[in-house]
Amino acid sequence: MSRVSIENVSKLYDGSGDGEGKIVAVDGVTLDIEDGEFLTIVGPSGSGKSTLLRMVAGLEDISSGTIRIGDRVVNDIQPQDRGVAMVFQNYALYPHMSTRKNMAYGLKLTSDLSDDEVQQRVEEAAEMMGIEDQLGKKPGSLSGGQQQRVATGRAIVRDPEVFLMDEPLSNLDAKLRAHMRTEIQRIHEELGTTFIYVTHDQEEAMTMSDRVAILNHGEVQQIGTPDEIYNEPKNLFVADFVGSPAMNTFDVTFDGTTLTATDFEYEVSSTRAERVRERAGDDASLVLGIRPEDIHIAEADAENAIETILDVREPVGSDNYLYLEMEGVEECRVRVPGDVKPREGEALTVSFDEDDIHLFRASDGENILAEERGQHEVTA
């Protein structure tokens, strides 16, 4: 079994040199990763994601909490005895060793396999990674993509219970990153082993994972499938972090059935208004969120029409990103098909559907409509 259970795990470092205070890198994280699951931990720099992964690997001590791999508590078990293999951001290859020796070295140290068995595993992994013709070369003569394949192959030969990957694609160019994402997904499907993958790149997280865990300041903000994370963000941080371009947000007040922003008013249905009142209570200060692709160009007399001016049109191939001037917001972003090409400075009328809006409490950033939907599903 390669299920990983992380229960209320924290990591504290000593603060400044005067000995006072602690720096909380990971703060009470609880995650259950199922056997064979591909879970990605994503967050901004300093969010604690790599520290959490290193605690699973045994490279960082745990300040509090429990980590289990299978049925074993591994808090005090040495890294080489945990049944995990890790792929590092900088690949950590031995420069004086050939590809073959790099891939075999860890297995020789941690197993009693014969030399023939070790070499058979190396050759099978090299074939899986497409580097069978690179086995005699040293890392210095390999490209970044080839080094990444060697590092991954070195992990594969150990036949671990759990693969741990710490931003393994961050040193590659964009085209190779996209290709290697596909390769890692293929490897996961072939091996059926549990993968825990850390990245700051939301595109990697959304395209590769069975589930995504989003961290910020050492705390889990949301865990869910990529669809859940994108379509039902739990709070403003998740809504802003996931999506490119980012979700548009507008400070609004709620009164009756009207959401009032600086530059527009938006009327919601009586049913939606009642749901908002149930979840927001007496707090009339909200944040309205809408994804760029959910805003559409409309006729001037359309329901909930909003008058704007096009500031910048940014062509990105199949789509155009429109940046609109609106009072009270830094910028409003709209994504339209590539054949929609309004002129900069042109007056545009836009609108969006009620079913596409998100509403967050200004006080704590919680998505009150996501909460309501979750409650409704449980009741149903």
C-alpha positions in Angstrom: 0.0 0.0 0.0 1.3 3.5 -0.9 -1.3 5.7 0.7 0.2 8.7 2.4 -1.5 10.3 5.4 -0.4 13.7 6.6 -2.1 14.6 9.9 -1.9 18.0 11.4 1.8 18.4 10.4 3.6 21.6 11.2 7.2 22.8 10.7 8.7 25.7 12.8 12.1 27.2 12.3 13.9 29.4 14.8 13.4 33.1 14.1 16.0 35.8 14.2 19.4 35.3 15.6 18.3 36.7 19.0 16.5 33.4 19.7 13.1 35.0 19.9 10.1 33.9 17.9 9.5 31.1 15.5 8.9 31.1 11.8 6.0 28.9 10.8 6.7 27.2 7.5 3.9 24.6 7.6 0.9 25.1 9.8 -1.2 22.2 10.7 -1.5 20.6 7.3 -3.7 17.5 6.9 -3.8 15.6 3.6 -4.8 12.1 2.6 -3.3 10.9 -0.7 -4.9 7.7 -1.9 -2.9 4.7 -3.2 -2.0 5.4 -6.9 -3.2 9.1 -6.8 -1.4 12.0 -8.4 -1.6 14.9 -6.0 -0.1 18.2 -6.8 0.8 20.7 -4.1 0.8 24.2 -5.5 1.3 27.7 -4.1 3.4 30.8 -4.3 7.0 31.0 -3.2 7.3 30.7 0.5 4.0 28.9 0.9 5.6 25.8 2.5 5.0 23.3 -0.3 8.6 22.2 -0.7 9.1 22.0 3.1 6.0 19.7 3.4 7.4 17.5 0.6 10.8 17.3 2.3 9.1 16.2 5.6 7.4 13.4 3.7 10.8 12.4 2.3 12.5 12.6 5.7 14.8 15.4 4.7 13.2 17.8 7.2 12.3 17.0 10.8 8.6 17.3 11.7 7.9 19.9 14.5 4.5 18.3 15.2 1.9 15.9 13.7 2.2 12.5 12.0 3.1 11.3 8.6 2.1 7.7 7.5 3.2 5.9 4.4 1.0 2.8 4.1 0.4 1.6 7.6 3.7 2.9 9.0 4.3 6.1 10.9 7.5 7.4 9.3 8.3 10.4 11.5 11.5 8.9 12.9 12.3 6.6 10.0 15.4 7.4 7.9 14.8 8.7 4.3 16.3 5.6 2.6 13.9 3.3 4.6 10.7 5.2 3.9 10.0 3.6 0.5 10.0 6.9 -1.3 12.1 8.3 -4.2 12.5 12.0 -4.9 13.2 14.0 -8.0 14.8 17.4 -7.2 14.5 20.7 -8.9 18.2 20.7 -9.8 18.2 17.0 -10.6 21.1 16.3 -8.1 23.1 14.1 -10.5 26.7 13.1 -9.7 28.8 14.9 -12.4 31.6 12.4 -12.4 29.3 9.4 -12.9 27.8 8.2 -16.2 24.0 8.1 -16.6 24.1 4.4 -16.0 26.0 4.8 -12.7 23.8 7.7 -11.6 20.7 5.6 -12.1 22.1 2.6 -10.4 23.8 4.2 -7.4 20.9 4.7 -5.1 19.5 1.3 -5.8 22.9 -0.3 -4.9 23.0 1.5 -1.6 19.4 0.7 -0.5 18.9 -2.9 -1.8 20.6 -6.3 -1.8 19.9 -6.8 -5.5 22.6 -8.4 -7.6 24.6 -6.3 -10.1 22.7 -8.0 -13.0 19.3 -7.2 -11.4 20.3 -3.6 -10.9 21.5 -3.2 -14.5 18.3 -4.8 -15.8 16.2 -2.2 -13.8 18.4 0.6 -15.1 18.0 -0.5 -18.7 14.2 -0.9 -18.4 13.9 2.6 -16.8 16.2 4.1 -19.4 14.0 2.6 -22.2 10.9 4.0 -20.5 12.5 7.4 -20.3 13.9 7.3 -23.9 17.5 7.6 -22.8 18.8 4.2 -23.5 21.4 5.7 -25.9 22.6 8.1 -23.2 23.7 5.6 -20.5 27.4 6.0 -21.2 27.3 9.8 -21.0 28.0 12.1 -18.0 25.5 14.8 -16.9 27.7 17.6 -18.3 27.1 16.4 -21.8 23.4 16.1 -21.5 20.7 18.7 -22.2 18.4 19.9 -19.4 15.6 17.7 -20.6 17.9 14.6 -20.7 19.1 15.3 -17.2 15.5 15.5 -16.0 14.9 12.1 -17.6 17.9 10.6 -15.9 16.8 12.0 -12.5 13.3 10.5 -13.1 14.7 7.2 -14.2 16.9 7.1 -11.1 13.7 7.3 -9.1 11.9 4.7 -11.2 14.6 2.0 -10.7 14.1 2.0 -7.0 10.4 0.9 -7.5 9.3 3.1 -4.6 5.9 3.2 -2.8 5.7 6.9 -3.4 7.3 9.3 -5.9 8.1 12.8 -4.6 8.8 15.5 -7.2 9.9 19.0 -6.2 9.4 21.4 -9.1 11.3 19.0 -11.5 10.4 21.0 -14.7 11.2 24.5 -13.5 14.6 24.6 -15.3 13.3 23.6 -18.7 12.0 25.8 -21.5 8.3 26.2 -22.1 8.0 23.7 -25.0 10.0 21.0 -23.2 8.1 21.6 -20.0 4.8 20.9 -21.8 6.3 17.7 -23.3 7.7 16.5 -20.0 4.3 17.1 -18.3 2.9 14.5 -20.7 5.8 12.2 -20.1 5.3 12.3 -16.3 1.6 11.6 -16.7 2.4 8.6 -18.9 4.8 7.3 -16.4 2.3 7.6 -13.6 -0.3 5.7 -15.6 2.2 2.9 -16.5 3.5 2.5 -12.9 0.2 3.2 -11.0 2.3 4.5 -8.1 1.4 7.4 -5.8 2.8 10.7 -6.9 3.2 13.8 -4.8 4.2 16.7 -7.1 5.2 20.2 -5.9 5.1 23.2 -8.2 4.4 26.9 -8.3 3.1 26.6 -11.8 -0.7 26.4 -11.8 -0.8 25.1 -15.3 1.2 22.0 -14.3 -1.1 21.5 -11.3 -4.3 21.8 -13.3 -3.2 19.6 -16.3 -1.4 16.7 -14.5 -3.3 16.0 -11.3 -6.1 13.9 -9.9 -6.4 16.4 -7.1 -4.7 19.7 -6.3 -3.8 21.1 -2.8 -3.3 24.8 -2.7 -1.1 26.2 0.1 -0.5 29.7 1.2 1.5 30.8 4.3 1.8 27.2 5.3 -1.9 26.5 5.4 -4.1 24.5 3.0 -6.5 26.8 1.3 -8.4 24.2 -0.7 -8.1 20.5 -1.9 -10.1 19.3 -4.8 -10.0 18.2 -8.4 -8.8 20.7 -11.0 -12.4 21.3 -12.0 -13.5 22.0 -8.4 -10.5 24.3 -7.8 -11.2 26.3 -10.9 -15.0 26.4 -10.9 -15.7 26.6 -7.2 -12.7 28.3 -5.5 -13.2 28.3 -1.8 -11.8 31.7 -1.2 -10.4 34.9 -2.8 -6.8 33.6 -2.7 -7.7 30.4 -4.6 -9.8 32.4 -7.1 -7.0 34.9 -7.8 -4.2 32.3 -7.8 -5.8 29.8 -10.2 -6.6 31.0 -13.8 -4.8 32.9 -16.5 -5.7 35.7 -16.8 -6.8 35.9 -13.2 -10.4 36.2 -12.1 -11.8 39.8 -12.1 -12.9 41.0 -8.7 -15.0 44.0 -7.8 -15.8 45.4 -4.4 -19.6 45.6 -4.1 -22.3 46.3 -1.6 -25.4 44.1 -1.5 -28.9 45.6 -1.0 -32.1 43.9 -1.8 -31.4 42.3 -5.2 -28.6 44.7 -6.3 -24.9 44.4 -6.2 -23.4 47.9 -6.4 -19.8 48.5 -7.6 -18.1 51.8 -8.2 -18.8 51.8 -12.0 -21.9 49.5 -12.3 -24.9 47.9 -10.7 -25.8 44.2 -11.2 -29.3 42.9 -10.5 -29.5 39.3 -9.3 -32.6 37.1 -9.3 -34.7 36.9 -6.1 -33.7 33.3 -5.6 -30.0 34.2 -5.8 -30.5 37.2 -3.6 -32.1 35.0 -0.9 -29.1 32.6 -1.0 -26.7 35.5 -0.7 -28.6 36.8 2.4 -28.6 33.4 4.0 -24.8 33.1 3.5 -23.7 36.7 4.0 -26.0 37.6 6.9 -25.8 41.3 7.8 -22.5 41.7 6.0 -23.3 43.9 3.0 -19.6 44.2 1.9 -18.8 41.6 -0.7 -16.4 40.9 -3.6 -17.9 39.9 -6.9 -15.7 37.6 -9.0 -16.1 36.7 -12.6 -13.7 34.7 -14.9 -12.4 36.6 -18.0 -13.9 34.0 -20.3 -17.4 34.4 -18.7 -17.6 38.1 -19.7 -19.1 38.6 -23.1 -19.5 41.6 -25.4 -23.2 42.6 -25.4 -25.7 45.0 -26.9 -26.2 48.3 -25.1 -29.7 47.3 -24.0 -28.7 43.9 -22.7 -29.6 42.9 -19.1 -27.0 44.0 -16.6 -25.0 45.7 -19.4 -21.8 47.5 -18.3 -20.3 50.4 -20.4 -16.5 50.2 -20.7 -13.6 51.5 -22.8 -11.0 49.1 -24.4 -7.6 50.0 -23.1 -5.4 47.3 -24.5 -6.0 44.3 -26.8 -3.5 41.5 -26.4 -3.4 38.8 -29.1 -2.4 35.4 -27.8 -3.1 33.2 -30.9 -6.5 31.5 -30.7 -7.7 34.2 -28.1 -7.5 37.9 -27.6 -7.2 39.3 -24.1 -9.1 42.6 -23.7 -8.1 45.0 -20.9 -11.0 47.3 -20.1 -11.0 50.7 -18.3 -13.5 50.6 -15.4 -13.6 53.0 -12.5 -12.7 51.5 -9.1 -10.7 48.6 -10.4 -7.1 48.3 -11.5 -8.1 46.4 -14.7 -10.9 44.3 -16.0 -9.8 41.3 -18.2 -11.9 39.7 -20.8 -11.0 36.7 -23.0 -12.6 36.5 -26.4 -12.0 34.4 -29.6 -9.1 35.5 -31.8 -11.3 36.7 -34.5 -13.0 39.3 -32.2 -10.7 42.4 -32.6 -12.2 45.6 -31.2 -10.0 48.7 -31.5 -8.1 50.2 -28.6 -10.1 53.2 -27.3 -13.4 51.8 -28.5 -16.4 51.9 -26.3 -17.5 48.3 -25.4 -20.6 47.0 -23.7 -20.1 43.8 -21.7 -22.2 41.6 -19.5 -22.0 38.3 -17.7 -24.5 35.6 -16.6 -25.7 35.3 -13.0 -24.7 31.6 -12.9 -21.1 32.5 -13.6 -20.5 35.0 -10.7 -18.7 34.2 -7.5 -19.3 36.2 -4.3 -16.8 36.4 -1.5 -17.2 37.9 1.9 -14.9 41.0 2.1 -14.2 40.3 5.8 -12.7 36.8 5.4 -12.6 36.1 1.6 -14.8 33.0 1.8 -16.8 32.2 -1.3 -20.4 32.3 0.0 -21.9 30.8 -3.2 -19.5 27.8 -3.1 -20.4 27.2 0.5 -24.1 27.3 -0.5 -23.7 24.9 -3.4 -21.7 22.5 -1.2 -24.5 22.6 1.5 -27.2 22.0 -1.2 -25.3 19.0 -2.6 -25.1 17.4 0.9 -28.8 18.0 1.6 -29.7 16.6 -1.8 
